[in-house]
Amino acid sequence: MKLNWGTGIVLAFIGFIAFIMFFVINMIVNKELTHDLVTEDYYKAELEYQKDIDKQNNSKLLSKNITYKKTNEGLVVYFPEDLQPEKIEGNLFLYRPSNKQLDFETTLSLSKSHLLIPDKRLVDGRWNIIIDWQYNGKSYLFKEDLIY
């Protein structure tokens, strides 16, 4: 059978369509390639972004901001020592970009100026730490990326 240029073009189109369909189906079916949204209520969170900016600006006015350190026991989060730890309230949220099941949130209840997150709760890799806290009615926000 002799192929002419019209048959060649049709075969090229069919090959190209099959090539694209292979990758589309592979992306849909493969569980390793699924990605979650950063947050479920994305638009609601976006509307409250100015409040977060104000909280971060309040944090910059502190004499010393929150710091953290990796130890053998886990991740230790240090709050400013000039504040009374009993009056600090809020939430700590650790977000794992690569796996939504590892995310967790905890309520701040301090008796000392530091908080220990046990090593068994954290997996090595990249985390986003968000601490939304209040002290004497004033709100603060600490956001940072960390490699554990």
N, C-alpha and C positions, 0 to 999 in steps of 0.2 A: 504494500500500500504506500502510495506516495503522499507526503504531507505538503500542503501548500502553506503560504504565509497566513491565510485566514484561520486554518486549523491550529497553527502554532500560537496565534494570538489567543484563541479560545482556550487552549491548553494552559497557556501562561496565566490567564485570568483564573481558571479553575484551580491551578496550583497555588496562586497567591491567596485566594479565598480560603482554601483548605489550610494553608499556613497560618493565616490570621485566626481562623476558627479554632485551630489546635491550641493556640496560646490563650484565647478567650476562655475556652472550656477548662483549660489547665488552671487558670487563675481563679475561676469560680469554684472548682472542685477541691483544689489543694488547700488543706486546713492550715498549713504552715504560712500561707500567704494572706490570712485574714487579719484585718486591722480594726481596732476599736477606735471610737471617737475619743478625744481627750476628755470630754465631759458629755453627759447625756443632755443636759440643758444648756447647750452652747449659747444660744441667743440670750437667755436669761442671765447667764454669767457675763456676757459681753455688756449688757446694760448696767451692770454693777461694777464695771471696771474702774470708773472714776473714784468710787469708794476705796478700792484697793490701792489706787495711786495715793490717795490721802493718807491711808494707813501706813504705806511705805514711807511717805514723807515724815510722818510722826516717828517712825523707827529711826530715821536718820538724825532726828533731834535728840535721841538718847545719848547719854554719856558714853555708853558702850552697847553695841547691838548684840544680838544673839550670835553665838559661835557654836561650833560642834567639833567633835573629835572622835575618831575611830579608836576603840580600845579592844582588848581581848574579850571583854564582857559584852560589847556591842557598841552602839552609837550613843555618845553622851552629848546632850544638848545643854549648853550653858546659857542661862539668862543673866541679864545685868545684875551684878552683885549689890548695887545700891538700892535695888527694889526689894520689897518684902515679898518672899515667894508665896506666902499664904494668900496674898491679894491678887495674884496672877491667875487668870482664868481664860479659857479658850480651847482651841482644838489644834492638834498636830496631825497633818495629813501627809503620808508618804505615798507618792505615785510612782509606779514602775511603768515607763513608757512601752516596754516590750511585752508586758503580761499584766492584764487587768486583774487577774485573780490574786496577784501579790500585793495590790494596793490595800492600805489600811489607814484607819483614822482612830485617834485616841483623844480623850478629853484630858486637858491639863489639870493636874491636881498635885501641886508642889509643896513639899515641906522644906526642901533645900533649893538652892539656886540652880540646880541642874536636874536633868531628866535622863534616865537611861532607857534606851530602846534595846531590848535583848538581841543578841547576835542571831538567835534561832529564827527571829522574825524577818531578818534581812538576808537577801541573796546577793552575792557579789555582782557588781555591775552598776549601771546608771540609775539613779533615783532623782526625783524632784521632791524636795521637802518644802512644805508650806505650813507655817505656823501663824494662825490667826488668833491673836490674843488681846486681852484687855487688862488694863491696870488703872485703878481708880477712875473708871468710867471713860478712859481714853483708849481708843483702839489702835492696834499695831499689827503689822503684817511683815513676815519674813519669808522670802521666797528665794530658793537657790537650787541649783543642780549640784548633785554630789555623786562621786564615784565611790562605791563602798567596796 
